[in-house]
Amino acid sequence: MTDDRPGASEHGLPPDLFQVTQVDDAGRLFISPVIHDWNAVSSRGIDTIIDLEGGLDIGVPTVPNQILYVYFPILDEDLPNIEKLDAVAALGATLVGQGHRVLSHCGMGFNRSALVAGLILNRLGMPGPQVVRQLRARRAGALFNEHFMRHLDALGPSHERG
């Protein structure tokens, strides 16, 4: 992805700030900020988008059976509805487990996208503290929202709900 946000380069933002970032070892789970370049998504074989931002993405592919687009806008504040959050993470983990490539994205790609990607990693067997370390290692600045970080950090080896 390239940074084509108006004024971003003027503010000295690093060019990798607007990249799609792989967060798992298998190359099936990614996080990113707002999608400006759908080629950056399709070139990675991503076929599922979990959009946590407040607005629908411009240019979502509309070819039948190409993209699964899950829209669950949440705020970068307290945790959202846990049942819905867990359901979205369960769907993401199921798809990743079946070989699909999933992108979790929000406005800047640091908190909301990392929260959902972290829950997916946890459902795939990674303990919460390792989830937090891995997300922060792969995406510098990730999980600065303490509510999200503490929620992930407290999870055991495999977070399964009802």
PyMOL commands that set and color helices and strands:
alter all, ss='L'
color gray80, all
select helices_A, chain A and resi 9-11+15-18+38-42+82-97+112-123+128-138+146-153
alter helices_A, ss='H'
color red, helices_A
select strands_A, chain A and resi 21-22+29-32+48-51+68-71+102-105
alter strands_A, ss='S'
color yellow, strands_A
deselect
rebuild
show_as cartoon
